[in-house]
Amino acid sequence: MSAKVTPEEVRKVAALGRLGLSDEEVKRATQQLSGILDHFSQIQKIKTKGVPTSDDVTGLKNVIREDEAKQNDLCTPEELLKAAPETKNGQFKVKAVFE
């Protein structure tokens, strides 16, 4: 079974992507896309029933922990503001990013 892409289909997809293709580029893309689809049709014929997946070849597991703040690690807003180089109206004062 040969997957056949037509020049009209290539032109339609190119127009959707706002690509201006010459006649030579359309011809080449038609051949290349047809070849790609042929490869996919061959891959689809492979019998994979019962074959284990290989998406995790390392055997490593992600270590996940709860994202919890420990009470003794927390500072009060007042303590943080005291440590800041400059404050104004209870907020950190920083240099302007946009001028």
FIGULUM-305577 format. One record per atom (N, C-alpha, C, CB): residue in three letters; x, y, z. Coordinates in Angstrom, 1 decimal, padded with zeros to 4 digits, m for minus. Glycine has a CB too. Layout:
NODE    r    east   north      up
NODE  ala       X       Y       Z
...
end
This chain:
NODE    r    east   north      up
NODE  met   000.8  m001.2   000.0
NODE  met   000.0   000.0   000.0
NODE  met   000.9   001.2   000.0
NODE  met  m001.0   000.0   001.2
NODE  ser   000.7   002.0  m001.0
NODE  ser   001.6   003.2  m001.1
NODE  ser   000.7   004.5  m000.8
NODE  ser   002.2   003.4  m002.5
NODE  ala   001.2   005.2   000.2
NODE  ala   000.5   006.5   000.6
NODE  ala   000.9   007.5  m000.4
NODE  ala   000.9   006.9   002.1
NODE  lys  m000.1   008.1  m001.0
NODE  lys   000.2   009.1  m002.1
NODE  lys  m000.3   010.5  m001.6
NODE  lys  m000.5   008.7  m003.4
NODE  val   000.6   011.4  m001.6
NODE  val   000.2   012.8  m001.3
NODE  val   000.1   013.5  m002.7
NODE  val   001.2   013.5  m000.3
NODE  thr  m000.9   014.3  m002.9
NODE  thr  m001.0   015.0  m004.1
NODE  thr  m000.4   016.4  m004.0
NODE  thr  m002.5   015.1  m004.5
NODE  pro  m000.1   017.0  m005.2
NODE  pro   000.4   018.4  m005.2
NODE  pro  m000.6   019.3  m004.6
NODE  pro   000.9   018.8  m006.6
NODE  glu  m001.9   019.1  m004.9
NODE  glu  m002.9   019.9  m004.4
NODE  glu  m002.9   020.0  m002.8
NODE  glu  m004.3   019.5  m004.9
NODE  glu  m002.7   018.8  m002.2
NODE  glu  m002.7   018.7  m000.8
NODE  glu  m001.5   019.5  m000.2
NODE  glu  m002.6   017.2  m000.3
NODE  val  m000.4   019.4  m000.9
NODE  val   000.8   020.1  m000.5
NODE  val   000.6   021.6  m000.6
NODE  val   002.1   019.7  m001.3
NODE  arg   000.0   022.0  m001.6
NODE  arg  m000.3   023.5  m001.8
NODE  arg  m001.3   024.0  m000.7
NODE  arg  m000.9   023.7  m003.2
NODE  lys  m002.3   023.1  m000.4
NODE  lys  m003.3   023.5   000.6
NODE  lys  m002.6   023.7   002.0
NODE  lys  m004.4   022.4   000.7
NODE  val  m001.8   022.7   002.3
NODE  val  m001.1   022.8   003.6
NODE  val  m000.1   024.0   003.6
NODE  val  m000.3   021.5   003.9
NODE  ala   000.6   024.2   002.5
NODE  ala   001.5   025.3   002.4
NODE  ala   000.7   026.6   002.6
NODE  ala   002.2   025.3   001.1
NODE  ala  m000.5   026.7   002.0
NODE  ala  m001.3   027.9   002.1
NODE  ala  m001.7   028.2   003.6
NODE  ala  m002.5   027.9   001.2
NODE  leu  m002.1   027.1   004.3
NODE  leu  m002.5   027.2   005.7
NODE  leu  m001.3   027.7   006.5
NODE  leu  m002.9   025.8   006.2
NODE  gly  m000.1   027.3   006.2
NODE  gly   001.1   027.8   006.9
NODE  gly   001.7   029.1   006.3
NODE  gly   002.2   026.7   006.9
NODE  arg   000.9   029.6   005.3
NODE  arg   001.4   030.9   004.7
NODE  arg   002.8   030.7   004.1
NODE  arg   001.3   032.1   005.6
NODE  leu   003.0   029.6   003.4
NODE  leu   004.3   029.3   002.8
NODE  leu   004.1   029.5   001.3
NODE  leu   004.8   027.9   003.2
NODE  gly   004.9   030.2   000.7
NODE  gly   004.9   030.3  m000.8
NODE  gly   005.9   029.3  m001.4
NODE  gly   005.2   031.8  m001.3
NODE  leu   005.4   028.3  m002.0
NODE  leu   006.2   027.3  m002.6
NODE  leu   006.2   027.3  m004.1
NODE  leu   005.8   025.9  m002.1
NODE  ser   007.4   027.2  m004.7
NODE  ser   007.5   027.1  m006.1
NODE  ser   007.0   025.8  m006.6
NODE  ser   009.0   027.4  m006.6
NODE  asp   006.8   025.6  m007.9
NODE  asp   006.4   024.3  m008.4
NODE  asp   007.4   023.2  m008.1
NODE  asp   006.1   024.4  m010.0
NODE  glu   008.6   023.5  m008.2
NODE  glu   009.7   022.6  m007.9
NODE  glu   009.6   022.1  m006.4
NODE  glu   011.1   023.1  m008.2
NODE  glu   009.4   023.1  m005.5
NODE  glu   009.3   022.8  m004.1
NODE  glu   008.1   021.9  m003.8
NODE  glu   009.2   024.1  m003.3
NODE  val   007.0   022.2  m004.5
NODE  val   005.8   021.4  m004.3
NODE  val   006.0   020.0  m004.8
NODE  val   004.6   022.0  m005.1
NODE  lys   006.7   019.8  m005.9
NODE  lys   007.0   018.5  m006.4
NODE  lys   007.9   017.7  m005.5
NODE  lys   007.7   018.6  m007.8
NODE  arg   008.9   018.4  m004.9
NODE  arg   009.8   017.7  m004.0
NODE  arg   009.1   017.4  m002.7
NODE  arg   011.0   018.6  m003.7
NODE  ala   008.3   018.3  m002.2
NODE  ala   007.6   018.0  m000.9
NODE  ala   006.5   016.9  m001.1
NODE  ala   006.8   019.3  m000.5
NODE  thr   005.9   016.8  m002.3
NODE  thr   005.0   015.8  m002.6
NODE  thr   005.7   014.4  m002.5
NODE  thr   004.3   016.0  m004.0
NODE  gln   006.8   014.3  m003.1
NODE  gln   007.6   013.1  m003.1
NODE  gln   008.1   012.7  m001.7
NODE  gln   008.8   013.1  m004.0
NODE  gln   008.6   013.7  m001.0
NODE  gln   009.1   013.5   000.4
NODE  gln   008.0   013.1   001.4
NODE  gln   009.8   014.7   000.9
NODE  leu   006.9   013.8   001.3
NODE  leu   005.8   013.4   002.2
NODE  leu   005.2   012.1   001.9
NODE  leu   004.7   014.5   002.1
NODE  ser   005.1   011.7   000.6
NODE  ser   004.6   010.4   000.2
NODE  ser   005.6   009.3   000.8
NODE  ser   004.5   010.3  m001.3
NODE  gly   006.9   009.6   000.7
NODE  gly   007.9   008.6   001.3
NODE  gly   007.7   008.5   002.8
NODE  gly   009.3   009.1   000.9
NODE  ile   007.5   009.6   003.4
NODE  ile   007.3   009.5   004.9
NODE  ile   006.1   008.7   005.3
NODE  ile   007.2   011.0   005.5
NODE  leu   005.0   009.0   004.6
NODE  leu   003.8   008.2   004.9
NODE  leu   004.0   006.7   004.6
NODE  leu   002.6   008.8   004.1
NODE  asp   004.7   006.4   003.5
NODE  asp   005.0   005.0   003.2
NODE  asp   005.8   004.3   004.4
NODE  asp   005.9   004.9   001.9
NODE  his   006.8   005.1   005.0
NODE  his   007.5   004.5   006.1
NODE  his   006.6   004.3   007.3
NODE  his   008.6   005.5   006.5
NODE  phe   005.7   005.2   007.5
NODE  phe   004.7   005.0   008.7
NODE  phe   003.8   003.8   008.4
NODE  phe   003.9   006.3   008.9
NODE  ser   003.4   003.6   007.2
NODE  ser   002.5   002.5   006.9
NODE  ser   003.3   001.2   007.1
NODE  ser   002.0   002.6   005.5
NODE  gln   004.6   001.2   006.8
NODE  gln   005.4   000.0   007.1
NODE  gln   005.5  m000.3   008.6
NODE  gln   006.8   000.1   006.5
NODE  ile   005.7   000.8   009.4
NODE  ile   005.8   000.7   010.8
NODE  ile   004.5   000.2   011.4
NODE  ile   006.2   002.0   011.4
NODE  gln   003.4   000.6   010.9
NODE  gln   002.1   000.1   011.4
NODE  gln   001.9  m001.4   011.2
NODE  gln   001.0   000.9   010.8
NODE  lys   002.6  m002.0   010.3
NODE  lys   002.4  m003.4   010.0
NODE  lys   003.1  m004.3   011.0
NODE  lys   002.9  m003.7   008.6
NODE  ile   004.0  m003.7   011.8
NODE  ile   004.8  m004.5   012.8
NODE  ile   003.9  m005.0   013.9
NODE  ile   006.0  m003.6   013.4
NODE  lys   004.0  m006.3   014.2
NODE  lys   003.2  m006.9   015.2
NODE  lys   003.9  m006.6   016.6
NODE  lys   003.0  m008.4   015.0
NODE  thr   003.2  m005.8   017.4
NODE  thr   003.8  m005.4   018.7
NODE  thr   002.9  m005.9   019.9
NODE  thr   003.9  m003.9   018.8
NODE  lys   002.0  m006.8   019.6
NODE  lys   001.1  m007.3   020.7
NODE  lys   002.0  m008.1   021.6
NODE  lys  m000.1  m008.1   020.2
NODE  gly   001.9  m007.8   022.9
NODE  gly   002.7  m008.6   023.9
NODE  gly   004.1  m008.1   024.1
NODE  gly   002.8  m010.0   023.5
NODE  val   004.5  m007.1   023.3
NODE  val   005.9  m006.5   023.5
NODE  val   005.8  m005.5   024.6
NODE  val   006.4  m005.9   022.1
NODE  pro   006.7  m005.6   025.6
NODE  pro   006.6  m004.6   026.7
NODE  pro   007.1  m003.3   026.2
NODE  pro   007.5  m005.1   027.9
NODE  thr   006.5  m002.2   026.8
NODE  thr   007.0  m000.9   026.5
NODE  thr   008.4  m000.6   026.9
NODE  thr   006.0   000.2   027.0
NODE  ser   009.1   000.3   026.3
NODE  ser   010.4   000.6   026.7
NODE  ser   010.6   002.1   026.9
NODE  ser   011.4   000.1   025.6
NODE  asp   009.5   002.7   027.4
NODE  asp   009.6   004.1   027.7
NODE  asp   010.4   004.5   028.9
NODE  asp   008.2   004.7   027.7
NODE  asp   010.6   003.5   029.8
NODE  asp   011.4   003.7   031.0
NODE  asp   012.5   002.7   031.0
NODE  asp   010.5   003.6   032.3
NODE  val   013.6   002.9   030.4
NODE  val   014.7   002.0   030.3
NODE  val   015.7   002.1   031.5
NODE  val   015.4   002.1   029.0
NODE  thr   015.6   003.1   032.3
NODE  thr   016.5   003.3   033.3
NODE  thr   016.1   002.6   034.6
NODE  thr   016.8   004.8   033.6
NODE  gly   014.8   002.5   034.8
NODE  gly   014.3   001.9   036.1
NODE  gly   014.3   002.9   037.2
NODE  gly   015.1   000.7   036.5
NODE  leu   014.7   004.1   037.0
NODE  leu   014.7   005.2   038.0
NODE  leu   013.3   005.7   038.3
NODE  leu   015.6   006.3   037.6
NODE  lys   013.0   006.0   039.5
NODE  lys   011.7   006.6   039.9
NODE  lys   011.9   008.0   040.4
NODE  lys   011.0   005.7   041.0
NODE  asn   011.0   008.8   040.1
NODE  asn   011.0   010.2   040.6
NODE  asn   010.7   010.2   042.1
NODE  asn   010.1   011.1   039.8
NODE  val   011.5   010.9   042.9
NODE  val   011.3   011.0   044.3
NODE  val   010.4   012.3   044.5
NODE  val   012.6   011.1   045.1
NODE  ile   009.2   012.1   045.1
NODE  ile   008.3   013.2   045.3
NODE  ile   008.1   013.3   046.7
NODE  ile   007.0   013.0   044.5
NODE  arg   008.1   014.6   047.2
NODE  arg   007.8   014.8   048.6
NODE  arg   006.8   015.9   048.7
NODE  arg   009.1   015.2   049.4
NODE  glu   006.1   016.0   049.8
NODE  glu   005.1   017.1   050.0
NODE  glu   005.9   018.4   050.0
NODE  glu   004.3   016.8   051.2
NODE  asp   005.3   019.4   049.5
NODE  asp   005.9   020.8   049.5
NODE  asp   005.3   021.5   050.7
NODE  asp   005.6   021.5   048.2
NODE  glu   006.0   021.3   051.8
NODE  glu   005.5   021.9   053.1
NODE  glu   006.6   022.8   053.7
NODE  glu   005.1   020.8   054.1
NODE  ala   006.2   023.9   054.2
NODE  ala   007.1   024.8   054.9
NODE  ala   007.1   024.4   056.3
NODE  ala   006.7   026.3   054.7
NODE  lys   008.3   024.3   056.9
NODE  lys   008.5   024.0   058.3
NODE  lys   008.3   025.3   059.1
NODE  lys   009.8   023.3   058.6
NODE  gln   007.6   025.3   060.1
NODE  gln   007.3   026.5   060.9
NODE  gln   008.6   027.2   061.4
NODE  gln   006.4   026.2   062.0
NODE  asn   009.6   026.4   061.8
NODE  asn   010.8   027.0   062.3
NODE  asn   011.6   027.6   061.2
NODE  asn   011.6   026.0   063.1
NODE  asp   011.3   027.3   059.9
NODE  asp   012.1   027.9   058.8
NODE  asp   011.5   029.3   058.4
NODE  asp   012.2   027.0   057.7
NODE  leu   010.3   029.6   058.9
NODE  leu   009.6   030.8   058.4
NODE  leu   010.0   032.0   059.1
NODE  leu   008.1   030.5   058.4
NODE  cys   010.0   033.1   058.4
NODE  cys   010.2   034.4   059.0
NODE  cys   008.9   035.2   059.0
NODE  cys   011.3   035.2   058.4
NODE  thr   008.7   036.1   059.9
NODE  thr   007.5   036.9   059.8
NODE  thr   007.8   038.0   058.7
NODE  thr   007.1   037.5   061.1
NODE  pro   006.7   038.6   058.1
NODE  pro   007.0   039.7   057.2
NODE  pro   007.8   040.8   057.8
NODE  pro   005.6   040.2   056.7
NODE  glu   007.5   041.1   059.1
NODE  glu   008.3   042.2   059.7
NODE  glu   009.8   041.9   059.8
NODE  glu   007.7   042.4   061.1
NODE  glu   010.1   040.6   060.1
NODE  glu   011.5   040.2   060.1
NODE  glu   012.2   040.4   058.7
NODE  glu   011.7   038.8   060.6
NODE  leu   011.5   040.0   057.7
NODE  leu   012.0   040.1   056.4
NODE  leu   012.2   041.6   056.0
NODE  leu   011.1   039.5   055.4
NODE  leu   011.2   042.4   056.3
NODE  leu   011.4   043.8   056.0
NODE  leu   012.5   044.5   056.8
NODE  leu   010.0   044.6   056.3
NODE  lys   012.8   044.0   058.0
NODE  lys   013.9   044.6   058.8
NODE  lys   015.2   044.2   058.1
NODE  lys   013.9   044.0   060.2
NODE  ala   015.3   043.1   057.4
NODE  ala   016.5   042.7   056.8
NODE  ala   016.7   043.3   055.4
NODE  ala   016.5   041.1   056.7
NODE  ala   015.7   043.9   054.9
NODE  ala   015.8   044.5   053.5
NODE  ala   016.6   045.8   053.6
NODE  ala   014.4   044.8   053.0
NODE  pro   017.4   046.1   052.5
NODE  pro   018.2   047.3   052.5
NODE  pro   017.3   048.5   052.5
NODE  pro   019.1   047.3   051.2
NODE  glu   016.2   048.5   051.8
NODE  glu   015.3   049.6   051.8
NODE  glu   013.8   049.2   051.7
NODE  glu   015.6   050.5   050.6
NODE  thr   013.0   049.9   052.5
NODE  thr   011.5   049.6   052.4
NODE  thr   010.8   050.9   052.3
NODE  thr   011.1   048.8   053.7
NODE  lys   009.5   050.7   051.9
NODE  lys   008.6   051.9   051.8
NODE  lys   007.2   051.4   051.9
NODE  lys   008.8   052.7   050.4
NODE  asn   006.5   051.9   052.9
NODE  asn   005.1   051.6   053.1
NODE  asn   004.9   050.0   053.4
NODE  asn   004.2   052.0   052.0
NODE  gly   005.8   049.4   054.1
NODE  gly   005.7   048.0   054.4
NODE  gly   006.0   047.1   053.2
NODE  gly   004.3   047.7   054.9
NODE  gln   006.7   047.6   052.2
NODE  gln   007.1   046.8   051.1
NODE  gln   008.6   047.0   050.8
NODE  gln   006.2   047.1   049.8
NODE  phe   009.1   046.0   050.0
NODE  phe   010.5   046.1   049.6
NODE  phe   010.6   047.2   048.6
NODE  phe   011.1   044.8   049.0
NODE  lys   011.7   048.0   048.7
NODE  lys   011.9   049.1   047.7
NODE  lys   013.1   048.6   046.8
NODE  lys   012.2   050.5   048.3
NODE  val   012.8   048.5   045.5
NODE  val   013.9   048.1   044.6
NODE  val   014.1   049.1   043.5
NODE  val   013.5   046.7   044.0
NODE  lys   015.2   048.9   042.8
NODE  lys   015.4   049.8   041.6
NODE  lys   014.4   049.6   040.6
NODE  lys   016.9   049.6   041.1
NODE  ala   014.1   050.6   039.8
NODE  ala   013.1   050.5   038.7
NODE  ala   013.7   049.5   037.7
NODE  ala   012.8   051.9   038.1
NODE  val   012.8   048.7   037.2
NODE  val   013.1   047.8   036.1
NODE  val   013.0   048.5   034.7
NODE  val   012.2   046.5   036.1
NODE  phe   011.9   049.2   034.6
NODE  phe   011.7   050.0   033.4
NODE  phe   011.7   051.4   033.7
NODE  phe   010.3   049.6   032.7
NODE  glu   012.4   052.2   032.9
NODE  glu   012.5   053.6   033.1
NODE  glu   012.0   054.4   031.9
NODE  glu   013.9   054.1   033.4
end
